[in-house]
Amino acid sequence: MSWTANPSRVAYGRHGLVLLLTFAAVQYGAVSTDGGYVSVSSTAAVLCGLALLARSRLHWSVAPLLAAAATGLFGWPLLPLLLLALFDLAARRRTVVAMGCGAAVLVTEAMLSSATSSFTLRFSLLLLIVVGVGQWVGKRREVKVLNAQVEHLLIERELREEAARAAERSRIAAEMHDVLAHRLSLIALHTGVLSATTGTLPEVVAERLALLRTASTEALGDLRDILGALHGRQDSVERAAPAPVLREVGELVEEGHTAGQQIEMNVEGQPSQAPTVHRLAVYRLVQEALTNARKHAGGAPVTVRIDYGPPVTVVEVTNGPGSAAADTAGSGFGLVGLRERVTALGGRLQTGPDGAGTWRLAARIPYSADIEQNGVRT
Protein backbone atom coordinates (compact mmCIF):
# COMPACT_ATOMS: atom_id res chain seq x y z
CA MET A 1 0.00 0.00 0.00
CA SER A 2 1.39 3.40 -0.97
CA TRP A 3 2.02 6.23 1.47
CA THR A 4 -0.86 8.20 -0.03
CA ALA A 5 -3.27 5.36 0.72
CA ASN A 6 -2.44 5.28 4.48
CA PRO A 7 -1.51 8.79 5.71
CA SER A 8 -1.65 7.85 9.41
CA ARG A 9 0.98 5.17 8.94
CA VAL A 10 3.16 7.63 7.03
CA ALA A 11 2.83 10.20 9.82
CA TYR A 12 3.83 7.68 12.48
CA GLY A 13 6.79 6.55 10.38
CA ARG A 14 7.96 10.11 9.88
CA HIS A 15 7.69 10.89 13.59
CA GLY A 16 9.73 7.81 14.38
CA LEU A 17 12.38 8.85 11.83
CA VAL A 18 12.62 12.36 13.32
CA LEU A 19 13.02 10.94 16.86
CA LEU A 20 15.68 8.51 15.67
CA LEU A 21 17.69 11.21 13.88
CA THR A 22 17.37 13.57 16.85
CA PHE A 23 18.58 10.87 19.25
CA ALA A 24 21.51 10.09 16.94
CA ALA A 25 22.50 13.78 16.79
CA VAL A 26 22.32 14.11 20.60
CA GLN A 27 24.25 10.88 21.09
CA TYR A 28 26.94 12.00 18.67
CA GLY A 29 27.23 15.32 20.49
CA ALA A 30 27.52 13.53 23.83
CA VAL A 31 30.26 11.25 22.52
CA SER A 32 32.18 14.15 21.03
CA THR A 33 32.06 16.01 24.38
CA ASP A 34 33.01 12.99 26.53
CA GLY A 35 29.51 12.08 27.67
CA GLY A 36 28.07 15.52 28.14
CA TYR A 37 24.45 15.35 26.93
CA VAL A 38 23.74 18.92 27.95
CA SER A 39 25.45 20.96 25.27
CA VAL A 40 24.67 23.59 22.70
CA SER A 41 24.74 21.09 19.82
CA SER A 42 22.40 18.70 21.68
CA THR A 43 20.03 21.56 22.43
CA ALA A 44 20.06 22.60 18.75
CA ALA A 45 19.34 19.00 17.71
CA VAL A 46 16.37 18.77 20.08
CA LEU A 47 14.99 22.09 18.83
CA CYS A 48 15.32 20.97 15.20
CA GLY A 49 13.55 17.70 16.01
CA LEU A 50 10.69 19.48 17.77
CA ALA A 51 10.30 21.90 14.86
CA LEU A 52 10.10 18.99 12.41
CA LEU A 53 7.54 17.19 14.57
CA ALA A 54 5.42 20.34 14.95
CA ARG A 55 5.73 21.56 11.35
CA SER A 56 1.94 21.63 10.90
CA ARG A 57 1.59 24.07 13.80
CA LEU A 58 4.52 26.30 12.83
CA HIS A 59 5.24 28.39 9.78
CA TRP A 60 6.65 26.22 7.00
CA SER A 61 9.98 28.08 7.04
CA VAL A 62 10.79 27.57 10.76
CA ALA A 63 12.03 23.97 10.61
CA PRO A 64 14.28 24.30 7.50
CA LEU A 65 15.79 27.61 8.61
CA LEU A 66 16.49 26.30 12.11
CA ALA A 67 18.00 23.08 10.74
CA ALA A 68 20.12 25.02 8.24
CA ALA A 69 21.49 27.33 10.94
CA ALA A 70 22.24 24.44 13.31
CA THR A 71 23.94 22.38 10.59
CA GLY A 72 26.03 25.32 9.48
CA LEU A 73 27.23 25.82 13.07
CA PHE A 74 27.65 22.23 14.26
CA GLY A 75 28.21 20.28 11.00
CA TRP A 76 27.60 16.58 10.29
CA PRO A 77 25.60 15.52 13.40
CA LEU A 78 22.65 17.69 12.38
CA LEU A 79 22.93 17.06 8.65
CA PRO A 80 20.26 14.27 8.54
CA LEU A 81 17.69 16.56 10.17
CA LEU A 82 18.51 19.27 7.64
CA LEU A 83 18.11 16.86 4.73
CA LEU A 84 14.70 15.80 6.04
CA ALA A 85 13.63 19.44 6.28
CA LEU A 86 14.84 20.13 2.73
CA PHE A 87 13.02 17.02 1.51
CA ASP A 88 9.77 18.42 2.96
CA LEU A 89 10.40 21.73 1.16
CA ALA A 90 11.02 20.04 -2.19
CA ALA A 91 7.97 17.83 -1.78
CA ARG A 92 5.87 20.98 -1.28
CA ARG A 93 7.25 22.55 -4.49
CA ARG A 94 9.54 25.00 -2.65
CA THR A 95 12.71 23.88 -4.41
CA VAL A 96 14.28 27.34 -4.58
CA VAL A 97 14.04 27.75 -0.80
CA ALA A 98 15.51 24.28 -0.27
CA MET A 99 18.49 25.05 -2.52
CA GLY A 100 18.92 28.41 -0.78
CA CYS A 101 19.09 26.74 2.64
CA GLY A 102 21.65 24.29 1.30
CA ALA A 103 23.76 27.11 -0.15
CA ALA A 104 23.58 28.97 3.18
CA VAL A 105 24.94 25.89 4.96
CA LEU A 106 27.83 25.64 2.51
CA VAL A 107 28.67 29.31 2.95
CA THR A 108 28.52 29.03 6.76
CA GLU A 109 30.70 25.92 6.72
CA ALA A 110 33.21 27.62 4.47
CA MET A 111 33.43 30.58 6.83
CA LEU A 112 33.85 28.47 9.97
CA SER A 113 36.07 25.64 8.71
CA SER A 114 39.22 25.58 6.65
CA ALA A 115 38.86 22.05 5.24
CA THR A 116 35.49 22.12 3.44
CA SER A 117 36.16 20.43 0.12
CA SER A 118 35.09 16.99 1.33
CA PHE A 119 32.02 18.32 3.15
CA THR A 120 31.04 20.51 0.20
CA LEU A 121 31.20 17.65 -2.28
CA ARG A 122 29.29 15.17 -0.15
CA PHE A 123 26.72 17.67 1.01
CA SER A 124 26.10 18.95 -2.54
CA LEU A 125 25.56 15.40 -3.77
CA LEU A 126 23.16 14.60 -0.91
CA LEU A 127 21.36 17.90 -1.43
CA LEU A 128 20.74 17.17 -5.12
CA ILE A 129 19.52 13.65 -4.37
CA VAL A 130 17.18 14.75 -1.57
CA VAL A 131 15.73 17.67 -3.54
CA GLY A 132 15.25 15.49 -6.62
CA VAL A 133 13.46 12.76 -4.67
CA GLY A 134 11.37 15.40 -2.89
CA GLN A 135 10.27 16.90 -6.21
CA TRP A 136 9.31 13.46 -7.51
CA VAL A 137 7.28 12.74 -4.39
CA GLY A 138 5.61 16.15 -4.61
CA LYS A 139 4.63 15.61 -8.26
CA ARG A 140 3.30 12.16 -7.43
CA ARG A 141 1.27 13.60 -4.60
CA GLU A 142 -0.16 16.31 -6.88
CA VAL A 143 -1.10 13.71 -9.48
CA LYS A 144 -2.89 11.67 -6.83
CA VAL A 145 -4.80 14.73 -5.65
CA LEU A 146 -5.73 15.75 -9.20
CA ASN A 147 -6.90 12.23 -10.01
CA ALA A 148 -9.05 12.21 -6.89
CA GLN A 149 -10.54 15.59 -7.83
CA VAL A 150 -11.27 14.43 -11.38
CA GLU A 151 -12.91 11.27 -10.08
CA HIS A 152 -14.98 13.32 -7.66
CA LEU A 153 -16.09 15.68 -10.43
CA LEU A 154 -17.03 12.75 -12.69
CA ILE A 155 -19.08 11.15 -9.94
CA GLU A 156 -20.74 14.49 -9.19
CA ARG A 157 -21.58 14.99 -12.87
CA GLU A 158 -23.04 11.47 -13.11
CA LEU A 159 -25.20 12.16 -10.07
CA ARG A 160 -26.41 15.43 -11.57
CA GLU A 161 -27.20 13.77 -14.88
CA GLU A 162 -29.10 11.02 -13.08
CA ALA A 163 -31.01 13.66 -11.12
CA ALA A 164 -31.86 15.43 -14.39
CA ARG A 165 -33.07 12.16 -15.90
CA ALA A 166 -35.16 11.41 -12.84
CA ALA A 167 -36.68 14.89 -12.92
CA GLU A 168 -37.53 14.53 -16.62
CA ARG A 169 -39.11 11.12 -16.02
CA SER A 170 -41.22 12.65 -13.26
CA ARG A 171 -42.29 15.44 -15.58
CA ILE A 172 -43.18 12.94 -18.30
CA ALA A 173 -45.25 10.99 -15.78
CA ALA A 174 -47.04 14.15 -14.70
CA GLU A 175 -47.85 15.06 -18.30
CA MET A 176 -49.11 11.55 -19.06
CA HIS A 177 -51.27 11.75 -15.96
CA ASP A 178 -52.66 15.14 -17.03
CA VAL A 179 -53.44 13.98 -20.54
CA LEU A 180 -54.56 10.34 -20.20
CA ALA A 181 -55.79 9.80 -16.65
CA HIS A 182 -58.55 12.40 -16.97
CA ARG A 183 -59.84 10.97 -20.26
CA LEU A 184 -59.78 7.39 -19.00
CA SER A 185 -61.59 8.44 -15.84
CA LEU A 186 -64.30 10.10 -17.94
CA ILE A 187 -64.71 6.95 -20.02
CA ALA A 188 -65.03 4.82 -16.90
CA LEU A 189 -67.48 7.29 -15.34
CA HIS A 190 -69.79 7.54 -18.35
CA THR A 191 -69.78 3.80 -19.04
CA GLY A 192 -70.64 3.24 -15.39
CA VAL A 193 -73.59 5.62 -15.65
CA LEU A 194 -74.80 3.91 -18.81
CA SER A 195 -74.33 0.47 -17.29
CA ALA A 196 -76.64 1.48 -14.44
CA THR A 197 -79.48 1.78 -16.97
CA THR A 198 -79.16 -1.80 -18.25
CA GLY A 199 -82.91 -2.27 -17.98
CA THR A 200 -83.48 0.10 -20.88
CA LEU A 201 -80.57 -1.07 -23.05
CA PRO A 202 -80.24 -4.12 -25.25
CA GLU A 203 -78.31 -6.99 -23.68
CA VAL A 204 -75.50 -6.79 -26.24
CA VAL A 205 -75.02 -3.07 -25.59
CA ALA A 206 -75.02 -3.64 -21.84
CA GLU A 207 -72.35 -6.32 -22.19
CA ARG A 208 -70.20 -4.04 -24.34
CA LEU A 209 -70.58 -1.21 -21.85
CA ALA A 210 -69.53 -3.50 -18.99
CA LEU A 211 -66.54 -4.65 -21.02
CA LEU A 212 -65.61 -1.06 -21.85
CA ARG A 213 -65.90 -0.04 -18.20
CA THR A 214 -63.70 -2.96 -17.13
CA ALA A 215 -61.13 -2.17 -19.80
CA SER A 216 -60.97 1.52 -18.88
CA THR A 217 -60.62 0.70 -15.18
CA GLU A 218 -57.82 -1.75 -15.92
CA ALA A 219 -56.18 0.84 -18.17
CA LEU A 220 -56.21 3.31 -15.28
CA GLY A 221 -54.49 0.72 -13.10
CA ASP A 222 -51.89 0.06 -15.80
CA LEU A 223 -51.34 3.79 -16.18
CA ARG A 224 -50.71 4.10 -12.44
CA ASP A 225 -48.14 1.31 -12.63
CA ILE A 226 -46.36 2.95 -15.56
CA LEU A 227 -46.33 6.33 -13.85
CA GLY A 228 -45.05 4.72 -10.67
CA ALA A 229 -42.19 3.14 -12.63
CA LEU A 230 -41.35 6.49 -14.19
CA HIS A 231 -41.31 8.03 -10.73
CA GLY A 232 -39.09 5.21 -9.46
CA ARG A 233 -41.59 3.70 -7.00
CA GLN A 234 -44.33 1.08 -7.00
CA ASP A 235 -47.04 2.93 -5.05
CA SER A 236 -49.46 5.52 -6.34
CA VAL A 237 -48.13 8.52 -8.22
CA GLU A 238 -47.90 11.92 -6.63
CA ARG A 239 -48.22 14.81 -8.99
CA ALA A 240 -44.95 16.51 -9.91
CA ALA A 241 -44.55 20.16 -10.83
CA PRO A 242 -47.38 21.51 -12.99
CA ALA A 243 -46.71 20.72 -16.63
CA PRO A 244 -48.11 22.40 -19.74
CA VAL A 245 -50.80 20.18 -21.19
CA LEU A 246 -50.86 20.23 -24.97
CA ARG A 247 -49.74 23.83 -25.25
CA GLU A 248 -49.06 24.84 -28.81
CA VAL A 249 -45.57 25.54 -30.11
CA GLY A 250 -46.87 28.76 -31.62
CA GLU A 251 -47.13 30.19 -28.12
CA LEU A 252 -43.39 29.67 -27.65
CA VAL A 253 -42.68 31.43 -30.93
CA GLU A 254 -44.85 34.36 -29.93
CA GLU A 255 -43.05 34.59 -26.60
CA GLY A 256 -39.75 34.57 -28.47
CA HIS A 257 -40.88 37.37 -30.74
CA THR A 258 -41.90 39.37 -27.69
CA ALA A 259 -38.41 38.81 -26.24
CA GLY A 260 -36.84 40.14 -29.46
CA GLN A 261 -35.92 36.83 -31.14
CA GLN A 262 -36.05 36.43 -34.91
CA ILE A 263 -37.85 33.11 -35.32
CA GLU A 264 -39.04 31.48 -38.54
CA MET A 265 -41.26 28.43 -38.05
CA ASN A 266 -42.28 25.88 -40.70
CA VAL A 267 -44.83 23.24 -39.75
CA GLU A 268 -45.76 20.24 -41.88
CA GLY A 269 -48.71 18.06 -41.03
CA GLN A 270 -51.34 18.57 -38.36
CA PRO A 271 -50.50 18.40 -34.65
CA SER A 272 -53.76 16.54 -34.05
CA GLN A 273 -52.54 13.60 -36.13
CA ALA A 274 -49.51 13.10 -33.89
CA PRO A 275 -49.64 11.17 -30.59
CA THR A 276 -50.12 13.24 -27.47
CA VAL A 277 -46.72 12.27 -26.10
CA HIS A 278 -45.13 13.41 -29.38
CA ARG A 279 -46.77 16.81 -29.12
CA LEU A 280 -45.56 17.18 -25.54
CA ALA A 281 -42.04 16.22 -26.61
CA VAL A 282 -42.13 18.71 -29.50
CA TYR A 283 -43.14 21.46 -27.08
CA ARG A 284 -40.28 20.65 -24.71
CA LEU A 285 -37.72 20.41 -27.51
CA VAL A 286 -38.63 23.76 -29.05
CA GLN A 287 -38.83 25.38 -25.60
CA GLU A 288 -35.29 24.25 -24.66
CA ALA A 289 -33.86 25.17 -28.07
CA LEU A 290 -35.30 28.69 -28.03
CA THR A 291 -34.14 29.21 -24.45
CA ASN A 292 -30.59 28.12 -25.31
CA ALA A 293 -30.59 30.38 -28.38
CA ARG A 294 -31.58 33.37 -26.24
CA LYS A 295 -28.85 32.59 -23.71
CA HIS A 296 -25.96 31.66 -25.98
CA ALA A 297 -26.74 33.30 -29.33
CA GLY A 298 -28.63 36.48 -28.61
CA GLY A 299 -29.78 38.31 -31.74
CA ALA A 300 -29.15 35.32 -34.03
CA PRO A 301 -32.01 34.22 -36.31
CA VAL A 302 -33.65 30.93 -35.35
CA THR A 303 -35.32 28.47 -37.70
CA VAL A 304 -37.84 25.95 -36.37
CA ARG A 305 -39.04 23.07 -38.55
CA ILE A 306 -41.63 20.59 -37.34
CA ASP A 307 -43.01 17.63 -39.28
CA TYR A 308 -45.74 15.73 -37.46
CA GLY A 309 -45.49 12.80 -39.85
CA PRO A 310 -46.42 9.99 -39.84
CA PRO A 311 -44.41 7.72 -39.69
CA VAL A 312 -41.96 9.99 -37.82
CA THR A 313 -42.32 13.22 -35.90
CA VAL A 314 -39.35 15.45 -36.75
CA VAL A 315 -38.17 18.55 -34.88
CA GLU A 316 -35.24 20.62 -36.12
CA VAL A 317 -34.15 23.95 -34.62
CA THR A 318 -31.08 25.85 -35.88
CA ASN A 319 -29.59 29.19 -34.96
CA GLY A 320 -26.58 31.12 -36.15
CA PRO A 321 -23.81 32.66 -34.05
CA GLY A 322 -24.67 35.49 -31.70
CA SER A 323 -23.70 37.21 -28.49
CA ALA A 324 -23.97 35.24 -25.25
CA ALA A 325 -26.04 36.71 -22.45
CA ALA A 326 -24.40 37.78 -19.23
CA ASP A 327 -26.03 34.98 -17.19
CA THR A 328 -25.15 32.00 -19.39
CA ALA A 329 -23.89 29.81 -16.57
CA GLY A 330 -26.43 27.01 -16.86
CA SER A 331 -26.28 23.48 -15.51
CA GLY A 332 -26.11 21.92 -18.97
CA PHE A 333 -28.62 19.23 -18.01
CA GLY A 334 -31.59 20.51 -20.00
CA LEU A 335 -30.40 18.53 -23.02
CA VAL A 336 -29.87 15.49 -20.79
CA GLY A 337 -33.53 15.58 -19.83
CA LEU A 338 -34.60 16.02 -23.46
CA ARG A 339 -32.48 13.06 -24.53
CA GLU A 340 -34.09 10.98 -21.79
CA ARG A 341 -37.55 11.97 -23.03
CA VAL A 342 -36.83 11.28 -26.70
CA THR A 343 -35.11 7.98 -25.93
CA ALA A 344 -38.06 6.87 -23.81
CA LEU A 345 -40.26 7.36 -26.90
CA GLY A 346 -37.92 5.27 -29.06
CA GLY A 347 -36.46 8.30 -30.85
CA ARG A 348 -33.07 9.90 -31.29
CA LEU A 349 -31.81 13.37 -30.39
CA GLN A 350 -28.78 15.08 -31.92
CA THR A 351 -27.34 18.40 -30.74
CA GLY A 352 -24.19 20.29 -31.59
CA PRO A 353 -22.52 22.69 -34.03
CA ASP A 354 -23.38 22.27 -37.68
CA GLY A 355 -20.65 24.34 -39.34
CA ALA A 356 -20.04 28.09 -39.67
CA GLY A 357 -21.03 28.65 -36.07
CA THR A 358 -24.54 27.25 -36.55
CA TRP A 359 -26.04 25.27 -33.69
CA ARG A 360 -28.54 22.52 -34.51
CA LEU A 361 -30.98 20.49 -32.45
CA ALA A 362 -32.66 17.64 -34.33
CA ALA A 363 -34.99 14.94 -32.99
CA ARG A 364 -36.75 12.07 -34.73
CA ILE A 365 -39.52 10.27 -32.82
CA PRO A 366 -41.08 7.30 -34.64
CA TYR A 367 -44.74 6.39 -34.42
CA SER A 368 -45.59 3.20 -32.59
CA ALA A 369 -47.69 0.45 -34.10
CA ASP A 370 -50.43 0.96 -31.52
CA ILE A 371 -51.42 4.48 -32.59
CA GLU A 372 -54.81 5.03 -34.14
CA GLN A 373 -55.60 7.43 -36.89
CA ASN A 374 -56.69 10.09 -34.37
CA GLY A 375 -53.25 10.08 -32.76
CA VAL A 376 -54.24 8.53 -29.40
CA ARG A 377 -52.51 5.41 -28.07
CA THR A 378 -54.71 2.35 -27.70
SULURVEN-V426747 format. One record per residue. N is the residue number from 1. RES is the residue in one letter. SS is DSSP state (H for helix, E for strand, - for the rest). PSI is psi in whole degrees, 0 to 359 (* if undefined). Layout:
[[N/RES/SS/PSI] [N/RES/SS/PSI]]
This chain:
[[1/M/-/135] [2/S/-/164] [3/W/-/333] [4/T/-/336] [5/A/-/341] [6/N/-/78] [7/P/H/329] [8/S/H/319] [9/R/H/322] [10/V/H/318] [11/A/H/316] [12/Y/H/319] [13/G/H/320] [14/R/H/319] [15/H/H/319] [16/G/H/321] [17/L/H/318] [18/V/H/316] [19/L/H/320] [20/L/H/315] [21/L/H/322] [22/T/H/316] [23/F/H/320] [24/A/H/320] [25/A/H/318] [26/V/H/318] [27/Q/H/319] [28/Y/H/319] [29/G/H/323] [30/A/H/320] [31/V/H/318] [32/S/H/342] [33/T/-/26] [34/D/-/49] [35/G/-/10] [36/G/-/101] [37/Y/-/335] [38/V/-/100] [39/S/-/170] [40/V/H/318] [41/S/H/321] [42/S/H/319] [43/T/H/319] [44/A/H/321] [45/A/H/317] [46/V/H/319] [47/L/H/318] [48/C/H/317] [49/G/H/317] [50/L/H/321] [51/A/H/322] [52/L/H/324] [53/L/H/326] [54/A/-/31] [55/R/-/331] [56/S/-/338] [57/R/-/348] [58/L/-/167] [59/H/-/145] [60/W/H/339] [61/S/H/349] [62/V/H/308] [63/A/H/311] [64/P/H/322] [65/L/H/319] [66/L/H/317] [67/A/H/323] [68/A/H/317] [69/A/H/317] [70/A/H/320] [71/T/H/320] [72/G/H/329] [73/L/H/322] [74/F/H/356] [75/G/H/217] [76/W/H/320] [77/P/H/328] [78/L/H/2] [79/L/H/318] [80/P/H/321] [81/L/H/322] [82/L/H/316] [83/L/H/323] [84/L/H/320] [85/A/H/320] [86/L/H/327] [87/F/H/316] [88/D/H/319] [89/L/H/313] [90/A/H/323] [91/A/H/336] [92/R/-/19] [93/R/-/31] [94/R/-/57] [95/T/H/321] [96/V/H/318] [97/V/H/320] [98/A/H/315] [99/M/H/325] [100/G/H/320] [101/C/H/319] [102/G/H/319] [103/A/H/323] [104/A/H/321] [105/V/H/318] [106/L/H/317] [107/V/H/317] [108/T/H/318] [109/E/H/322] [110/A/H/327] [111/M/H/329] [112/L/H/345] [113/S/-/147] [114/S/-/330] [115/A/-/91] [116/T/-/357] [117/S/H/317] [118/S/H/313] [119/F/H/317] [120/T/H/316] [121/L/H/311] [122/R/H/316] [123/F/H/320] [124/S/H/318] [125/L/H/314] [126/L/H/321] [127/L/H/316] [128/L/H/319] [129/I/H/312] [130/V/H/316] [131/V/H/320] [132/G/H/314] [133/V/H/321] [134/G/H/319] [135/Q/H/318] [136/W/H/316] [137/V/H/319] [138/G/H/318] [139/K/H/320] [140/R/H/320] [141/R/H/318] [142/E/H/320] [143/V/H/318] [144/K/H/316] [145/V/H/317] [146/L/H/319] [147/N/H/319] [148/A/H/320] [149/Q/H/319] [150/V/H/316] [151/E/H/319] [152/H/H/318] [153/L/H/321] [154/L/H/316] [155/I/H/318] [156/E/H/320] [157/R/H/319] [158/E/H/320] [159/L/H/321] [160/R/H/319] [161/E/H/318] [162/E/H/321] [163/A/H/322] [164/A/H/320] [165/R/H/317] [166/A/H/320] [167/A/H/321] [168/E/H/321] [169/R/H/321] [170/S/H/322] [171/R/H/321] [172/I/H/317] [173/A/H/319] [174/A/H/319] [175/E/H/320] [176/M/H/321] [177/H/H/317] [178/D/H/319] [179/V/H/316] [180/L/H/320] [181/A/H/319] [182/H/H/316] [183/R/H/318] [184/L/H/323] [185/S/H/320] [186/L/H/319] [187/I/H/314] [188/A/H/321] [189/L/H/311] [190/H/H/321] [191/T/H/328] [192/G/H/320] [193/V/H/317] [194/L/H/324] [195/S/H/334] [196/A/-/343] [197/T/-/40] [198/T/H/338] [199/G/H/336] [200/T/H/6] [201/L/-/148] [202/P/-/154] [203/E/H/321] [204/V/H/318] [205/V/H/320] [206/A/H/320] [207/E/H/318] [208/R/H/321] [209/L/H/319] [210/A/H/319] [211/L/H/319] [212/L/H/320] [213/R/H/317] [214/T/H/317] [215/A/H/318] [216/S/H/322] [217/T/H/317] [218/E/H/324] [219/A/H/322] [220/L/H/319] [221/G/H/319] [222/D/H/321] [223/L/H/319] [224/R/H/320] [225/D/H/317] [226/I/H/316] [227/L/H/323] [228/G/H/322] [229/A/H/321] [230/L/H/325] [231/H/H/352] [232/G/-/24] [233/R/-/166] [234/Q/-/348] [235/D/-/191] [236/S/-/154] [237/V/-/132] [238/E/-/141] [239/R/-/135] [240/A/-/198] [241/A/-/146] [242/P/-/132] [243/A/-/147] [244/P/-/126] [245/V/-/108] [246/L/-/39] [247/R/-/148] [248/E/-/148] [249/V/H/332] [250/G/H/330] [251/E/H/321] [252/L/H/320] [253/V/H/318] [254/E/H/320] [255/E/H/321] [256/G/H/318] [257/H/H/320] [258/T/H/325] [259/A/-/0] [260/G/-/10] [261/Q/-/147] [262/Q/-/104] [263/I/E/129] [264/E/E/123] [265/M/E/131] [266/N/E/124] [267/V/E/129] [268/E/E/137] [269/G/-/176] [270/Q/-/133] [271/P/H/330] [272/S/H/339] [273/Q/H/352] [274/A/-/153] [275/P/-/155] [276/T/H/317] [277/V/H/328] [278/H/H/317] [279/R/H/323] [280/L/H/319] [281/A/H/319] [282/V/H/317] [283/Y/H/314] [284/R/H/319] [285/L/H/311] [286/V/H/321] [287/Q/H/313] [288/E/H/319] [289/A/H/316] [290/L/H/322] [291/T/H/314] [292/N/H/324] [293/A/H/321] [294/R/H/322] [295/K/H/318] [296/H/H/348] [297/A/-/59] [298/G/E/134] [299/G/-/351] [300/A/-/142] [301/P/-/144] [302/V/E/136] [303/T/E/127] [304/V/E/124] [305/R/E/128] [306/I/E/131] [307/D/E/111] [308/Y/-/3] [309/G/-/212] [310/P/-/173] [311/P/-/1] [312/V/E/137] [313/T/E/125] [314/V/E/134] [315/V/E/128] [316/E/E/123] [317/V/E/125] [318/T/E/148] [319/N/E/148] [320/G/-/182] [321/P/-/150] [322/G/-/186] [323/S/E/135] [324/A/-/144] [325/A/-/165] [326/A/-/328] [327/D/-/61] [328/T/-/9] [329/A/-/84] [330/G/-/171] [331/S/-/336] [332/G/-/6] [333/F/-/4] [334/G/H/319] [335/L/H/330] [336/V/H/316] [337/G/H/321] [338/L/H/318] [339/R/H/323] [340/E/H/318] [341/R/H/312] [342/V/H/319] [343/T/H/321] [344/A/H/334] [345/L/-/6] [346/G/-/14] [347/G/-/192] [348/R/E/137] [349/L/E/133] [350/Q/E/132] [351/T/E/148] [352/G/E/176] [353/P/E/147] [354/D/-/32] [355/G/-/144] [356/A/-/32] [357/G/-/5] [358/T/-/135] [359/W/E/137] [360/R/E/134] [361/L/E/122] [362/A/E/132] [363/A/E/141] [364/R/E/120] [365/I/E/111] [366/P/E/153] [367/Y/-/147] [368/S/-/165] [369/A/-/345] [370/D/-/34] [371/I/E/128] [372/E/-/176] [373/Q/-/333] [374/N/-/3] [375/G/-/15] [376/V/-/135] [377/R/E/144] [378/T/-/*]]
